[in-house]
Amino acid sequence: MRIRLDIAYDGTHFRGWATQPGLRTVQGTLEAALARILGSDVRLVVAGRTDAGVHASGQVAHVDLDEGQWARIESRQGRAASDPAVPDPAVPDPAVSLARRIRGVLGQYPDVTVSRSSLAPEGFDARFSAVWRRYRYRLADLTVGYDPMRRDDTTTVRAALDADAMDAAARTLIGLHDFAAYCKPRDEATTIRTLLDYRWERDAEGVLVAEVKADAFCHSMVRALVGACAAVGEGKLSVDDVVRLRDELTRTSAFKVLPARGLTLAEVGYPADELLASRAEQTRNRRGREA
């Protein structure tokens, strides 16, 4: 039984998504909560692994439950529905009730939550069925100043940035390209990606906000992309430089990779239900060839 989980977290005090021995991670925290509910261990598969300090408002994962684990959820659901002393209102679908149970285990003010759980459609794979991921980056400059209330999700730079130049530079990078210059290299991993959208604008408070959307991202790619455009906004690079650097296909010190604190995984896109399985198979085959 495959369950989809919609997840949000403040990444400040996590050492990233992926489980690491002796370190606090999002995956480890959620799997521990699920183990308490199910009475046995499970493994989460996530749409996109985030690095230490990166946040998420629209992360997606799936978990596969065996017959015993599913029966445990169903039996507890049945007791809740028939016992008026149980304070939690009954939910007809056990898959839907799982999110509330996880939230109960995590406590009142956790830095990670499961906002929704549901029975996954046939063929759904949180990682391989995804067709795009969208990130948001918040950057405060001297125009708006430092807000201590947003210190955990906004990067601050001590410069006045040209938002129009940053936006112009961002748009020149859109398309299918090799982004090796904007990625931390990993052995035998491709750096060819389709950047579907990249733009900058100031929000109502004057904070610079980037929207970055691609079929997938290389390691540290978003933070490098926003760092390059911040350098354009500060006048250290020209609009044309970001494409020139990209086409040189080598990592450069011409700009800084900006901190994780400003980065949030905002949304993961999936095709129509009838295309989920074929999309997953296509992605697995492509990743296999890349490896």
N, C-alpha and C positions, 0 to 999 in steps of 0.2 A: 504494500500500500504506500504510494508516494504522496507526500504532503508538501505543498508549497508554503514557504514562510516568507512574509514581507517584514523586513527588519530595518530598524533605525538605531544609530548609536552615536554617541559623542566619543570620538577616538582618542581624546586627550590622554587618558590613562591606560590605554591598551597598547600592546606591542604589536599592533596590526591585527589582521583577521586570523591568519593561520595559526593553528596550535603549535606551540613551542614549549619544550620541557622547561618547567620552572618559571615560565613567564605568563603574565595575564594577557590573554587574547580574547577577541570576540568569539571566535569559534569554540575555544575551550570553555568559556563561560556559558554559552548556550547549550553545548553538548552536556555539560554537567547538570544544567537545569533539566534537560530532557531525560537524562539518566535517572534523576530523582522521580520524575513523573512516570517513566516507563518501567523502571526497575531493572534496566539493563542499558548497556552503552549503544549509541548510534553514531553515525558519521554524517555531518552536513556537507553538501556540495553547494558551492556558492557561485553566483554569477560573476563576481570580480573580486579577487583578493585585494584588500586595501592595506597600505603600509602603516607603520606606526604613526599615530597622530592624525590619520585621515578619518573623516567622519562619513556618515551615510544617513540619508533620509529615505532612500529608495532601494536599499539592498534587497536582493532576492536569493533565497537558498531553497534546497529541497532536502528532505530526509525520507529514507525508505524504512518502513516499519514491517517487521515480520508478523506472522499471525498472532503470536503471543502478545506482542506489544500493542497491536491493534485491539485485541480482545480486552486488554487491560484498560485502554481508553474507553472502549464501549461499555464495559462493566461499571466503571466509575461514572460515566455519563448516565447510565441507567439508575444508579443509586442517587445521583444528584436530582434527577427528574422526579423520583418517587419520595424523597425525603424532604419534608417541609422545613426541617431544621437547618438544612444546608443554605447558607446565606447567598451563595452564588446562584443567580437565576439559571434555570436549565436552558441549554442550547440544543436544538434537535440534532444537529450534525456534529458528531464527535470530532471530526477534522477541524471544524470551525472553533470548537471549544478549546482546542489545544493551545491556541495563542493566549487565551485568558489564563490557562493553567501555568504556562511558562511565565507570564507576567506575575502571577502570584508567587512563584518560586523566586523570581528575581528581586522582589521587594517593592517598596513604595516609590523610591526615587533612584532607580538604577540608571546607569549610563548606557544601557542597551535595552531594547525592547523588541518584542514581536508584535507588530501592529495588527497583523492579520494572518490567519492560517486557513488553508483550504485544500480540498482534495485536488491533486494535480491532474490536468487533462492528460489523456492518453498521449504518450510520446514526449511529454514535457521533461526537459533537463535544464535546470537553472543556469548551468554554465554553457552548454553546447547549443541549446535552442535559442539563446539570446542573439538578436541581430544588431543591437547597438547598446552602448552605455553612454550616459550623459553625466558629466561632472560640472560642478559650479565652483568657482574660486572667488573669494572675497579679498579685496586688497584696498586698504585705506592709505591715502597719501596725505601730504600736508594740506591739501584742499579741505579735507574733512577732519583730519586729526585722529588721535588715538582715543578709542572708547574702551575703558576697562571692562565694561559689561559684555563686550564681544571679543575679548582677548583670546578666547579659545577657538574661535572659528573665523578669525579675520587676521590676515597678515598686515603689518604696518611698515611702510617705508618712509624714510625721511627725505622725501623729494616731492615736488609737485609734478604729477604725471599728465601727459597729453592723452586724454581718452580717445580722441579721434584718430591720432596716429597709431595707438595701440590696436584699435578696431580695424583700421586699414591693414596693418601688418598681419593681424590674425586671419583675415579673410584671404590673404594671398596663399596661405598654407593649406586651404581646403582642397581635398581631392585624394586620389590614390597615389601615395608616394612612399619612398623609403625614408623613414624618420630616424635612422641610425644616429644622426647628430643630436637628436632630442631624447635619446633613450640610454639607460644604463645597459651595456651589452650583457647578454647571457649566452652561454655556449650553445651553438646550433639552433638558436631561436631567431626567427625572422623579425625584422623591424619594419616590414612593409605593412602599412595600415591605410584604411580609408577614413580620412578625417571628414566627417559629414557636415559639421557646423563648428565654427569658432568665431566668437564675437565678444566685444567688450562694450559695456555702457555703465553709466553711473545710476545707482538706485535713488530712491527718494531722499535718502540721507546723504547722498554724495559719495558713497562707497563704490569703488570700481568692482564690477561683477563680470566675470567671464563665464560664458556657457560654452562647453567643449563636448562635442559628441562625435563618437567614432564607432566603427564596428567592433574594435577592441583596442586596448592600449598596451604599449610596452611599459616596462618597469621605469617609473619616474617620468614618463612622457608628459603628462599633463603639467606637472610642476616645472618641467623644462620649457614647455611651450609658453606658460604664463610668465616665466622668468625672462624669456627672450622678448616678449611684448612689453614687459615692464621696462626693459632696457631701452626699447624704442620710445616709450612714453617719457623716459628721463633724458632722451637725446643722446644716449651712448651708442645706439645703433640706429640705422635708417630703416625705413619700411622695407626697402629692397634687400637689406642684409639678412632678414630672417629666411628668405628663400635661398639666398646664396649659401648661407650656413647649412641649411637643410641639404642642399645638393652636393655639398662637400663630403657628406656621409661620414663625418668623424666628430667625436665629442670635442667640444671647444670650451675655452674659458672666457669667451666673449660676453657671456651673461651668466647670472647666478640662477641655480635651480632654487625656486622659492620654497619656503617651509611648508610642511604638511598641514599646519593648523588652519590654513585658509581653504582647504580642499574638502569638498563633500561630494560623494556619489549620490546624485539626485534621482536617477531613474534608470531602469533597465528595460529595453524594448524587446518584445517577442512577437512572432508572426501569429496569424490566425491559428486556432487550435488544430485544424486539419494539416497544417504545415509544420507543426512542432517537431515531429519525428524526423521528417526529411531534412529539416534545418540542422538538427542535432547530428545526423549522420554525415551531412555535408561538412560541418565544422570539424568533426572528429577526423574525417578523411584528410582534410586540409592540414590540420595540426600534425597528423601522422606524417604527411609528406614533408612538412617543415622541419620535423625533428630528424 
